[in-house]
Structures are given as C-alpha cells and as structure tokens.
Amino acid sequence: MTSTAIKNIVIVGGGTAGWLTAAILASKITHDAVTITLIESPDIATIGVGEGTWPSMRQTLQDIGISEAEFLTECDASFKQASKFINWNVSDTSCSDNSVTHSYYHPFSLISFPFTDAFKQYQTIKNNLPFDIKFADAMGYQTQLCQQNLAPKQISTPEYQFVCNYGYHLDAAKFANLLKQHCVNRLKVSHIAANVVGINNVNQGVDVQISDTEYSENNSVTCRHGHIESVTIKDSSNRDRKIQGDLFIDCSGQHSLLLGQHYKIPLACQKSILFNDSAIAVQIPNDTAASINSSTLSTAVSAGWIWDIGLQTRRGVGHVYSSSHQTKDEALTEIKRYIATSTPNLSEQQLETLSFKHLGFSPGFRRQFWHKNCVAVGMSAGFIEPLEASAIALVEQSAIEIAQQFPTDLAILPIVTERFNKRMKLHWQQIIEFLKLHYVLSKRRDSQYWCEHQTLSSVPDSLKTLLNLWQHQLPSAADITHVNPLFPSASYQYVYMGMKETTTANTPDPKVNLLSPNLGITPRYIAFLEDVMSKRQTLSQRMKSNRELLDLVRQQGFSAI
C-alpha cells in the first residue's frame, strides 16, 4: 500500500457517541496536522436511552477537560454507585403488584478481601447470626450509602475523587450538547450540520467477498471494495458538497450509514441469547426536594425488566422487553403499573399525559467494527439491552482504543484494524455473557420468557463452561481470562452471590456482636469486617444525601484543594 498520512478524521453522526468520540480523540491525538470534523444531521435527535455511565467516565471527563461541577450542573446529572436488581430471583410469583420480594446490589466498589476466604467467612456469619446479611453488605460499605441514597463524596472532596467509587446518571441530550460546545469551543473540532447523502470510495463499484468462519450464518459477506474518500452532504443551501477524509468514524446510530449500509457489514444477531428487542421510555418530573437514588433500579417483570434512573429534575423510566413474548400494549400496561406504584403522588390523569417513546432494536454487534478506513462506534457498531449500562462505556472504550492505536499512516491500517476488531469482539462477547448470567441464575418461572432463558441452547458456550465450573468451586479472578475485561471478576461475584440469596436481608443490628470469637471467624476476616462495619456506620452519619450534595455543587462547586 502506498504510504499516506492520516490527517483528516471525519465523524458521521453526533449524539453522545459522536461527540464523546470526538472529544476523546481531540484530547488524545495532539498532532497539529490532524483535524477532526463531525457531521451531524439536524433532523435526528439524541435517542437518550442509555443514561447510566461506569466509573470510567470520571477519568474520561477529566482527560477531555470538563469540570465535574459543570458536568453535574449542565447535564442534570447525579451519582451512580451501583445497580440494584429487584425481583430477579422470585420463584413462581407474578409480582403483579410490584412488591419487592428479592433484591441485591451490584456496587462499583471492588471486593478488597480475597474472595474464596471471604465467602467462607461470609457463610459462617450467615449460619450463626439470628438475622440475614447480604453478601454485598458483608464485603463492603458502599451498599450502606445506596440504601440511604447518600452521596459517594463530600463537598471538600476534589473533583473526580471519591470516598466510594461512582459513575453517573445523566440526561443524554444535555450531555451531548455539553460535549458539542466543549469540542467546538475548546478542542478545535469542526462541526457541520448537514445530512450525508452519498459515500464515495477511492475505487467505486467493485465488490469483494469477506469470509468470517466464526459465524455459522451467511459466512460469505459481500462488501464494497475500496477506502472511503469522501462523503457527500447536502448543506443548508440545499447544495451537494464533498467532505474529504482519511479516516471515517461511523456514529450514525442504528442507521450505520457507513459500516452497515455502505460496506454491508452485517450484524451478528444475539436474539437467541438475549431476547429483548424493544423498549418503552418515559421521563417523569422529579420534585426538587425528592430523594435521588444512588443506584439504577432494575426491576424484573413478566417479559423483561424496568429501569428507573434518578436525575436532579426528573426520573428516566423504561421497560425493556421481548416482542416475541409481549405485545406493545401489554408492555405499556406493565410500565404504567410500575410508575403508578413507584410514584404515589402522580395522579392517574398525570400518568396518562406522560409521553411514552417506543423503541425497537436488533440485539447484536457488527461482524467487523473496523473495515478499510471506516470504524463504527456506538449503536452503529451494535446494541443490546442496557441492563448493565454498557452502551456509553463501549463508546469510551472504542474511542480510547482508536486514539491509543491511531494509525498515523494508511499503510498500517490492516494491523490496527485486526487488533481493534479482536479486542472489541471480546468486549461484546463478555458483555453478552455477563448479561445472560443474570437470566440464567434466575428462579423465575412465571412466564414463558423466563422459562426459555433457562434452555441450554440460549446460553453461550463460555457461560456454560463457567456455570459448570462453579458447581465445583466458587467464582474467582482466574475465570476471566482476557486482558482488561470490561466486567472484572468482582462483578460476576456480586451477581452470582446476589442471585443465590433467597431472602430479603434485614439491616444489620448493631447490638449483635459480629466479632464474637464464638462465631469462629478468622482474625484476618475479623479485621476486614470490623473495618467494613465501622465505615458503614461512620459514612451513614457523615455523608450528605445525593440531593444535598448536588444542591451544594450547583451553588459553589467542589472545594479546591
């Protein structure tokens, strides 16, 4: 291949995916010769389904130069410390009244005690105490903050630092707008508001066969040959104009204009594993004095689950479901029932005036994420249900990978492309495996939906291997074999143990002496548990509520140290 420097990056599509990618690339690729242009359709609004981030977003925002106080204020954002799973392990119960009969937390803080030893000590505690204590409560203190909706930091804590690890809940449309202003005003990203109406290859009209033997269906895929040379846009004067580029990033969402429609790279469908392909989303105004949840609430229902995210001025609620197991009307009835139960101050008339947005998606990911000089990021690369808020995290990971391995010359594109495709495929496979774990461990049998999740044919081979292993030994760090996994072993442990719990635990009674030598707990774990229980009590008394801290941040920002 002729040596050609990559100087012009063209991003097609805005929204969170496009502008976050632009910000990460602009902050990490500092060559003066490299330009970034983002083309955004003025006719397409941000979908805004994924409103949860992982803790990685703190480092991302810091790296791109946005202050945390500004972000929290401008994006109506709040702190996310965990996911709380409700009624995922109910056996033979319809839960039609939305009563909570089982729940557990998947907190962001890692387990700091060796898991095998901790589990043995935890079992000793459970077997000897007059009340039940949950695994996540015995492993750390973050669940105490979640139970009381307390903040993970104080006003004196520097920006992006923490007392307990945290990510964010945010308004996706406001976040995209903040990123846009930051990219254009501070990171020298060029913005073009226009629709892409044409894609032009260096070699037009020639097809090439791409073989992918790892998928059984349609292994031979016809893809248009040649690098993309430019895209044709229709500007505000209704005139066609070509935008030249060396590297094109497809952030056009489910349309996937470049990788999907132009290069014909198909989706590897995952509906046989994760059944959900539809969602209903709604925004519910929040009282300015209302408590703000520290966790994303994920409540299992008859043919899917309902998310509930608390922001400063509203809640984002949505029902993710399988259209093969539930009609649109049935799903709407289910989410309305949830809202009526969880929002007692909302009248029936107000409920009927809410605007419910119906969304459909094809669960799966592209067989290739980077082809020729085009790479897909965000929903153009694939999409699955937002059970563990992986969508924005995948955008971060993709953009960081592109920046770290930025091909300064087209001659090395094949090497970078192969690395990127392998890495991203591993990420997608692990996400799918981890999400399926939530369903496989469930004892719900109240609908065909939950019964079918137990069929072996719907379980990935990698997860079957882990489940077989865990019949003989406990989950451990050794089970996660690839480098830098998106979900660490602690995530598997929290979900595995949470789903094994069969009762709703009481709040630990401080009058019960957990450290009594009669319990037979080892000195090492006594020290660990003593520290956990002490911090749970201390933080419960000292930390402000999410609402109180966010109000302070709006007034004065975080203290500079």
C-alpha positions, 0 to 999 in steps of 0.5 A, spaced: 500 500 500 502 506 498 504 510 504 499 516 506 498 520 512 492 520 516 490 527 517 483 528 516 478 524 521 471 525 519 465 523 524 458 521 521 453 522 526 453 526 533 449 524 539 453 522 545 457 517 541 459 522 536 461 527 540 464 523 546 468 520 540 470 526 538 472 529 544 476 523 546 480 523 540 481 531 540 484 530 547 488 524 545 491 525 538 495 532 539 498 532 532 497 539 529 496 536 522 490 532 524 483 535 524 477 532 526 470 534 523 463 531 525 457 531 521 451 531 524 444 531 521 439 536 524 433 532 523 435 526 528 435 527 535 439 524 541 435 517 542 437 518 550 436 511 552 442 509 555 443 514 561 447 510 566 455 511 565 461 506 569 466 509 573 470 510 567 467 516 565 470 520 571 477 519 568 474 520 561 471 527 563 477 529 566 482 527 560 477 531 555 477 537 560 470 538 563 469 540 570 465 535 574 461 541 577 459 543 570 458 536 568 453 535 574 450 542 573 449 542 565 447 535 564 442 534 570 446 529 572 447 525 579 451 519 582 451 512 580 454 507 585 451 501 583 445 497 580 440 494 584 436 488 581 429 487 584 425 481 583 430 477 579 430 471 583 422 470 585 420 463 584 413 462 581 410 469 583 407 474 578 409 480 582 403 483 579 403 488 584 410 490 584 412 488 591 419 487 592 420 480 594 428 479 592 433 484 591 441 485 591 446 490 589 451 490 584 456 496 587 462 499 583 466 498 589 471 492 588 471 486 593 478 488 597 478 481 601 480 475 597 474 472 595 474 464 596 476 466 604 471 471 604 465 467 602 467 462 607 467 467 612 461 470 609 457 463 610 459 462 617 456 469 619 450 467 615 449 460 619 450 463 626 447 470 626 439 470 628 438 475 622 440 475 614 446 479 611 447 480 604 453 478 601 454 485 598 453 488 605 458 483 608 464 485 603 463 492 603 460 499 605 458 502 599 451 498 599 450 502 606 450 509 602 445 506 596 440 504 601 440 511 604 441 514 597 447 518 600 452 521 596 459 517 594 463 524 596 463 530 600 463 537 598 471 538 600 472 532 596 476 534 589 473 533 583 473 526 580 475 523 587 471 519 591 470 516 598 466 510 594 467 509 587 461 512 582 459 513 575 453 517 573 446 518 571 445 523 566 440 526 561 443 524 554 441 530 550 444 535 555 450 531 555 451 531 548 450 538 547 455 539 553 460 535 549 458 539 542 460 546 545 466 543 549 469 540 542 467 546 538 469 551 543 475 548 546 478 542 542 478 545 535 473 540 532 469 542 526 462 541 526 457 541 520 450 540 520 448 537 514 445 530 512 450 525 508 447 523 502 452 519 498 459 515 500 464 515 495 470 510 495 477 511 492 475 505 487 467 505 486 463 499 484 467 493 485 465 488 490 469 483 494 467 477 498 469 477 506 469 470 509 468 470 517 468 462 519 466 464 526 459 465 524 455 459 522 450 464 518 451 467 511 459 466 512 460 469 505 459 477 506 459 481 500 462 488 501 464 494 497 471 494 495 475 500 496 477 506 502 472 511 503 474 518 500 469 522 501 462 523 503 457 527 500 452 532 504 447 536 502 448 543 506 443 548 508 443 551 501 440 545 499 447 544 495 451 537 494 458 538 497 464 533 498 467 532 505 474 529 504 477 524 509 482 519 511 479 516 516 471 515 517 468 514 524 461 511 523 456 514 529 450 514 525 446 510 530 442 504 528 442 507 521 450 505 520 450 509 514 457 507 513 459 500 516 452 497 515 449 500 509 455 502 505 460 496 506 454 491 508 457 489 514 452 485 517 450 484 524 451 478 528 444 477 531 444 475 539 436 474 539 437 467 541 441 469 547 438 475 549 431 476 547 429 483 548 428 487 542 424 493 544 423 498 549 418 503 552 421 510 555 418 515 559 421 521 563 417 523 569 418 530 573 422 529 579 420 534 585 426 538 587 426 536 594 425 528 592 430 523 594 435 521 588 437 514 588 444 512 588 443 506 584 439 504 577 433 500 579 432 494 575 426 491 576 424 484 573 417 483 570 413 478 566 417 479 559 423 483 561 425 488 566 424 496 568 429 501 569 428 507 573 434 512 573 434 518 578 436 525 575 436 532 579 429 534 575 426 528 573 426 520 573 428 516 566 423 510 566 423 504 561 421 497 560 425 493 556 422 487 553 421 481 548 416 482 542 416 475 541 413 474 548 409 481 549 405 485 545 406 493 545 400 494 549 401 489 554 408 492 555 405 499 556 400 496 561 406 493 565 410 500 565 404 504 567 403 499 573 410 500 575 410 508 575 403 508 578 406 504 584 413 507 584 410 514 584 404 515 589 403 522 588 402 522 580 395 522 579 392 517 574 390 523 569 398 525 570 400 518 568 396 518 562 399 525 559 406 522 560 409 521 553 411 514 552 417 513 546 417 506 543 423 503 541 425 497 537 432 494 536 436 488 533 440 485 539 447 484 536 454 487 534 457 488 527 461 482 524 467 487 523 467 494 527 473 496 523 473 495 515 478 499 510 478 506 513 471 506 516 470 504 524 463 504 527 462 506 534 456 506 538 449 503 536 452 503 529 457 498 531 451 494 535 446 494 541 443 490 546 439 491 552 442 496 557 441 492 563 448 493 565 449 500 562 454 498 557 452 502 551 456 509 553 462 505 556 463 501 549 463 508 546 469 510 551 472 504 550 472 504 542 474 511 542 480 510 547 482 504 543 482 508 536 486 514 539 491 509 543 492 505 536 491 511 531 494 509 525 498 515 523 499 512 516 494 508 511 499 503 510 498 500 517 491 500 517 490 492 516 494 491 523 490 496 527 484 494 524 485 486 526 487 488 533 481 493 534 476 488 531 479 482 536 479 486 542 472 489 541 469 482 539 471 480 546 468 486 549 461 484 546 462 477 547 463 478 555 458 483 555 453 478 552 455 473 557 455 477 563 448 479 561 445 472 560 448 470 567 443 474 570 437 470 566 440 464 567 441 464 575 434 466 575 428 462 579 423 465 575 418 461 572 412 465 571 412 466 564 414 463 558 420 468 557 423 466 563 422 459 562 426 459 555 432 463 558 433 457 562 434 452 555 441 450 554 441 452 547 440 460 549 446 460 553 453 461 550 458 456 550 463 460 555 457 461 560 456 454 560 463 452 561 463 457 567 456 455 570 459 448 570 465 450 573 462 453 579 458 447 581 465 445 583 468 451 586 466 458 587 467 464 582 474 467 582 479 472 578 482 466 574 475 465 570 476 471 566 481 470 562 482 476 557 486 482 558 482 488 561 475 485 561 470 490 561 466 486 567 472 484 572 471 478 576 468 482 582 462 483 578 460 476 576 461 475 584 456 480 586 451 477 581 452 470 582 452 471 590 446 476 589 442 471 585 443 465 590 440 469 596 433 467 597 431 472 602 430 479 603 436 481 608 434 485 614 439 491 616 444 489 620 443 490 628 448 493 631 447 490 638 449 483 635 456 482 636 459 480 629 466 479 632 464 474 637 470 469 637 464 464 638 462 465 631 469 462 629 471 467 624 478 468 622 482 474 625 484 476 618 476 476 616 475 479 623 479 485 621 476 486 614 469 486 617 470 490 623 473 495 618 467 494 613 462 495 619 465 501 622 465 505 615 458 503 614 456 506 620 461 512 620 459 514 612 451 513 614 452 519 619 457 523 615 455 523 608 450 528 605 444 525 601 445 525 593 440 531 593 444 535 598 450 534 595 448 536 588 444 542 591 451 544 594 455 543 587 450 547 583 451 553 588 459 553 589 462 547 586 467 542 589 472 545 594 479 546 591 484 543 594 
